[in-house]
């Protein structure tokens, strides 16, 4: 990026350079974008004008997770105190540089979504009420545009996390066109789970409300899409070149295989399915099943990010 940071220069065969903070960043960025995508689409679909607990939960989750994600990203840099160079040096031939530009637009938009969601509460703080009224007078004049832009950039942030690591051409698990789509789907899954927890836990949303039922309706097709995309990634490896076939071992043998089958398939996919469909409707409708299922989905997405990141860096073209 114009000499500021070459984020691929230290990658070598068998060396894991990006560690768990990057996996956490990939989770948090995807969750942030996924939460806003779902909240805005439900708002449009139901023609909602009021501020719902779900919209509050999704907006708050989106802002907090993207900010925490940026902390993880900056902390993992070799020279974190020089992160500001990324913000002033752009090379639009670099996926990372494009992503940084998108983040510089998305983060203020997620902040504006929080202002929409908590406008009444913020106006209660006398010292800030004048400033809040001034800001809201500006953004309310272009509210439809702001929502559309937020939706577009939320999708972009989810996809960007996949594009960011898919450009590493020497790593067969990472260098695949499936990865951005998989990261969008898994970001939606984490966003749905996180938003539902925050809305129910902090904003009094009934776990059986209309919005929650809509979330659950969306949740299962998204889960199926994740499984299909993971299957596409796996098939592309086992029918590909010798190097790709060698990389497919990550799904069968060693620690990474356990991470995938126990963490992703078992906890992330299997546990929510068991809780919702195999233990009876009575238990499936309890708050315990609701929270455990949502947390399992988030853990599963984190394990998926960890698996792709670690296994992806381990198996490379010599």
C-alpha positions as CSV (number, residue, x, y, z in Angstrom):
1,X,0.0,0.0,0.0
2,X,2.3,2.7,-1.3
3,X,5.0,1.3,1.0
4,X,3.0,1.8,4.1
5,X,2.2,-1.8,4.9
6,X,2.7,-4.9,2.7
7,X,0.4,-7.3,4.4
8,X,1.5,-10.4,2.5
9,X,5.3,-10.0,2.4
10,X,6.1,-12.2,5.4
11,X,3.9,-15.2,4.3
12,X,6.0,-18.3,3.7
13,X,5.3,-22.0,3.3
14,X,3.9,-23.6,6.5
15,X,4.2,-20.4,8.5
16,X,1.1,-19.0,10.2
17,X,1.5,-15.2,10.2
18,X,-2.1,-14.1,10.8
19,X,-3.1,-15.4,14.2
20,X,-6.3,-15.5,16.3
21,X,-6.7,-11.6,16.6
22,X,-7.3,-11.6,12.8
23,X,-9.8,-14.5,13.1
24,X,-11.6,-12.5,15.8
25,X,-11.5,-9.4,13.6
26,X,-13.0,-11.4,10.7
27,X,-15.8,-12.6,13.0
28,X,-16.5,-9.2,14.4
29,X,-16.5,-7.4,11.1
30,X,-18.8,-10.1,9.6
31,X,-21.1,-10.0,12.6
32,X,-21.3,-6.2,12.4
33,X,-22.3,-6.2,8.7
34,X,-24.6,-9.1,9.1
35,X,-26.5,-7.5,12.0
36,X,-27.2,-4.3,10.0
37,X,-28.1,-6.2,6.8
38,X,-30.8,-8.2,8.6
39,X,-32.1,-5.3,10.7
40,X,-32.5,-3.0,7.7
41,X,-34.0,-5.7,5.5
42,X,-36.6,-6.6,8.1
43,X,-37.3,-2.9,8.6
44,X,-38.0,-2.6,4.9
45,X,-39.9,-5.9,4.6
46,X,-42.3,-5.1,7.4
47,X,-42.5,-1.4,6.5
48,X,-41.5,-0.5,10.1
49,X,-41.4,3.2,11.1
50,X,-40.9,2.7,14.8
51,X,-37.6,1.8,16.5
52,X,-37.9,-1.8,17.5
53,X,-35.8,-3.7,20.1
54,X,-34.3,-5.7,17.2
55,X,-33.1,-2.5,15.4
56,X,-31.7,-1.2,18.6
57,X,-29.8,-4.4,19.3
58,X,-28.5,-4.8,15.8
59,X,-27.4,-1.1,15.6
60,X,-25.6,-1.3,18.9
61,X,-24.0,-4.7,18.1
62,X,-22.9,-3.4,14.7
63,X,-21.0,-0.4,16.1
64,X,-19.4,-2.1,19.0
65,X,-18.2,-5.2,17.0
66,X,-16.7,-3.2,14.2
67,X,-14.9,-0.9,16.6
68,X,-13.6,-4.0,18.6
69,X,-12.6,-5.6,15.3
70,X,-10.6,-2.6,14.4
71,X,-8.8,-2.8,17.7
72,X,-7.9,-6.5,16.9
73,X,-6.8,-5.6,13.4
74,X,-4.5,-2.7,14.5
75,X,-3.1,-4.6,17.5
76,X,-2.0,-7.4,15.1
77,X,0.1,-5.1,12.9
78,X,3.9,-5.3,13.2
79,X,3.9,-1.5,13.8
80,X,0.4,-0.7,15.3
81,X,1.3,2.9,16.1
82,X,1.7,3.5,12.3
83,X,-1.8,2.3,11.5
84,X,-2.7,5.9,10.5
85,X,-0.6,5.5,7.4
86,X,-3.3,3.1,6.1
87,X,-5.8,5.9,6.3
88,X,-3.9,8.3,4.2
89,X,-2.1,6.1,1.7
90,X,-4.5,4.4,-0.8
91,X,-3.7,2.0,-3.6
92,X,-6.9,0.8,-5.2
93,X,-5.1,-2.1,-6.7
94,X,-4.9,-3.5,-3.2
95,X,-7.9,-5.3,-1.7
96,X,-6.8,-4.2,1.8
97,X,-6.7,-0.6,0.8
98,X,-10.1,-0.8,-0.8
99,X,-11.4,-2.5,2.4
100,X,-9.9,0.3,4.6
101,X,-11.7,2.9,2.4
102,X,-15.0,0.9,2.8
103,X,-14.4,0.8,6.6
104,X,-13.9,4.5,6.7
105,X,-17.4,5.0,5.3
106,X,-19.1,2.0,7.0
107,X,-18.0,2.9,10.6
108,X,-19.6,6.4,10.5
109,X,-22.7,4.9,8.9
110,X,-23.0,2.4,11.7
111,X,-22.6,5.2,14.2
112,X,-25.5,7.0,12.4
113,X,-27.6,3.9,12.7
114,X,-27.0,4.0,16.5
115,X,-28.1,7.6,16.5
116,X,-31.3,6.6,14.8
117,X,-31.9,3.8,17.2
118,X,-31.2,5.7,20.4
119,X,-32.3,9.2,19.4
120,X,-34.9,9.5,22.1
121,X,-32.5,8.2,24.8
122,X,-29.7,10.5,23.7
123,X,-32.0,13.6,23.7
124,X,-32.5,12.9,27.4
125,X,-28.9,14.0,28.0
126,X,-29.3,17.7,28.3
127,X,-25.6,18.5,27.6
128,X,-25.7,16.7,24.3
129,X,-29.4,17.3,23.2
130,X,-28.6,20.3,21.1
131,X,-25.8,18.6,19.2
132,X,-27.9,15.4,18.7
133,X,-30.8,17.5,17.4
134,X,-28.5,19.3,14.9
135,X,-27.0,16.0,13.7
136,X,-30.3,14.3,13.4
137,X,-31.8,17.2,11.5
138,X,-29.2,16.7,8.8
139,X,-29.3,12.9,8.6
140,X,-33.1,12.7,8.8
141,X,-33.3,14.8,5.6
142,X,-31.5,12.0,3.7
143,X,-32.7,9.1,5.8
144,X,-33.6,6.8,2.9
145,X,-30.2,7.3,1.3
146,X,-28.4,6.7,4.5
147,X,-30.2,3.3,5.0
148,X,-29.5,2.2,1.4
149,X,-25.8,3.2,1.7
150,X,-25.5,1.4,5.1
151,X,-27.0,-1.7,3.6
152,X,-24.6,-1.6,0.6
153,X,-21.6,-1.1,2.8
154,X,-22.6,-3.7,5.3
155,X,-22.7,-6.3,2.5
156,X,-19.3,-4.9,1.3
157,X,-17.7,-5.3,4.7
158,X,-19.0,-8.9,5.0
159,X,-17.6,-9.8,1.6
160,X,-14.4,-7.8,2.0
161,X,-13.3,-10.0,4.9
162,X,-13.4,-12.9,2.5
163,X,-11.7,-11.0,-0.4
164,X,-9.0,-9.8,2.0
165,X,-7.6,-13.3,2.5
166,X,-8.7,-14.9,-0.8
167,X,-6.0,-12.8,-2.7
168,X,-3.3,-14.9,-1.2
169,X,-2.7,-16.9,-4.3
170,X,-0.2,-19.4,-2.9
171,X,-2.7,-20.8,-0.4
172,X,-5.3,-23.1,-2.0
173,X,-7.9,-23.0,0.9
174,X,-7.8,-19.2,0.9
175,X,-7.5,-18.5,-2.8
176,X,-11.0,-19.4,-3.9
177,X,-13.9,-17.4,-5.2
178,X,-16.2,-19.2,-2.7
179,X,-14.7,-17.5,0.3
180,X,-16.3,-14.0,0.0
181,X,-19.7,-15.6,-0.4
182,X,-19.1,-17.9,2.5
183,X,-18.0,-14.9,4.7
184,X,-21.2,-13.0,3.7
185,X,-23.4,-16.0,4.7
186,X,-21.5,-16.7,7.9
187,X,-21.5,-13.0,8.8
188,X,-25.3,-13.0,8.4
189,X,-25.5,-16.1,10.6
190,X,-23.4,-14.4,13.4
191,X,-25.3,-11.1,12.9
192,X,-28.7,-12.8,13.3
193,X,-27.5,-14.7,16.4
194,X,-25.8,-11.7,18.0
195,X,-28.7,-9.3,17.3
196,X,-31.3,-11.7,18.7
197,X,-29.3,-12.1,22.0
198,X,-28.8,-8.3,22.4
199,X,-32.4,-7.5,21.6
200,X,-33.7,-10.1,24.1
201,X,-31.2,-9.5,26.8
202,X,-30.9,-5.8,26.9
203,X,-34.0,-4.3,25.1
204,X,-36.7,-6.6,26.4
205,X,-37.6,-8.3,23.1
206,X,-39.8,-11.3,23.5
207,X,-38.0,-14.4,22.1
208,X,-41.3,-15.3,20.4
209,X,-42.1,-11.9,18.9
210,X,-42.8,-11.3,15.3
211,X,-39.3,-9.9,14.6
212,X,-37.7,-12.9,16.3
213,X,-39.8,-15.3,14.3
214,X,-38.7,-13.5,11.1
215,X,-35.1,-13.9,12.2
216,X,-35.5,-17.6,12.8
217,X,-37.2,-17.9,9.3
218,X,-34.1,-16.3,7.8
219,X,-31.6,-18.2,10.0
220,X,-32.2,-21.7,8.5
221,X,-31.8,-20.8,4.8
222,X,-28.6,-18.9,5.7
223,X,-27.3,-22.0,7.6
224,X,-28.1,-24.2,4.5
225,X,-26.2,-21.6,2.3
226,X,-23.2,-21.8,4.6
227,X,-23.1,-25.6,4.4
228,X,-23.4,-25.5,0.6
229,X,-20.6,-23.0,0.3
230,X,-18.4,-25.0,2.6
231,X,-19.2,-28.1,0.5
232,X,-18.2,-26.1,-2.7
233,X,-14.9,-25.1,-1.1
234,X,-14.2,-28.8,-0.1
235,X,-15.2,-30.2,-3.5
236,X,-13.0,-27.6,-5.3
237,X,-10.1,-28.8,-3.3
238,X,-10.5,-32.6,-3.8
239,X,-11.1,-32.3,-7.5
240,X,-8.5,-29.7,-8.1
241,X,-4.7,-29.8,-8.7
242,X,-2.3,-31.9,-6.7
243,X,-1.6,-28.9,-4.4
244,X,-5.4,-28.4,-3.8
245,X,-5.8,-32.1,-3.0
246,X,-3.0,-31.9,-0.6
247,X,-4.6,-29.0,1.2
248,X,-7.9,-30.9,1.5
249,X,-6.1,-33.0,4.2
250,X,-7.0,-30.1,6.6
251,X,-10.6,-31.4,6.6
252,X,-9.6,-35.0,7.5
253,X,-6.5,-35.1,9.7
254,X,-4.9,-33.3,12.6
255,X,-5.9,-30.5,14.9
256,X,-7.5,-28.4,12.1
257,X,-9.9,-31.3,11.2
258,X,-11.0,-31.5,14.8
259,X,-11.5,-27.7,14.8
260,X,-13.7,-28.0,11.7
261,X,-15.8,-31.1,12.6
262,X,-16.2,-30.3,16.3
263,X,-16.3,-26.5,16.3
264,X,-17.9,-25.7,13.0
265,X,-20.0,-28.7,12.1
266,X,-20.7,-29.9,15.7
267,X,-21.2,-26.7,17.7
268,X,-22.0,-24.2,14.9
269,X,-24.4,-26.3,12.9
270,X,-25.3,-29.5,14.8
271,X,-26.1,-28.0,18.2
272,X,-28.7,-25.4,17.0
273,X,-30.3,-28.1,14.8
274,X,-30.5,-30.5,17.8
275,X,-31.9,-27.8,20.1
276,X,-34.5,-26.6,17.7
277,X,-35.6,-29.8,16.0
278,X,-34.6,-32.9,18.0
279,X,-35.6,-32.2,21.6
280,X,-39.2,-31.4,21.1
281,X,-41.1,-28.1,20.6
282,X,-41.4,-27.5,24.3
283,X,-37.7,-27.3,24.9
284,X,-37.0,-25.6,21.6
285,X,-39.2,-22.6,22.7
286,X,-37.4,-22.1,26.0
287,X,-35.1,-19.2,26.7
288,X,-32.3,-21.6,27.4
289,X,-32.5,-23.2,24.0
290,X,-32.8,-19.7,22.4
291,X,-29.6,-18.4,24.0
292,X,-27.5,-21.6,23.7
293,X,-28.5,-21.9,20.1
294,X,-27.5,-18.3,19.3
295,X,-24.2,-18.6,21.1
296,X,-23.4,-21.9,19.4
297,X,-24.0,-20.2,16.0
298,X,-21.5,-17.4,16.9
299,X,-18.9,-19.9,18.2
300,X,-19.4,-21.9,15.0
301,X,-18.7,-18.8,12.9
302,X,-15.6,-18.1,14.9
303,X,-14.3,-21.7,14.5
304,X,-15.0,-21.4,10.8
305,X,-12.8,-18.2,10.6
306,X,-10.1,-19.9,12.7
307,X,-10.1,-23.0,10.6
308,X,-9.9,-21.2,7.3
309,X,-7.3,-18.8,8.6
310,X,-5.0,-21.3,10.2
311,X,-5.4,-24.3,7.8
312,X,-5.3,-21.9,4.9
313,X,-1.9,-20.5,5.9
314,X,-0.5,-24.0,6.7
315,X,-1.1,-25.6,3.3
316,X,0.6,-23.6,0.5
317,X,2.2,-23.9,-2.9
318,X,5.9,-24.7,-2.4
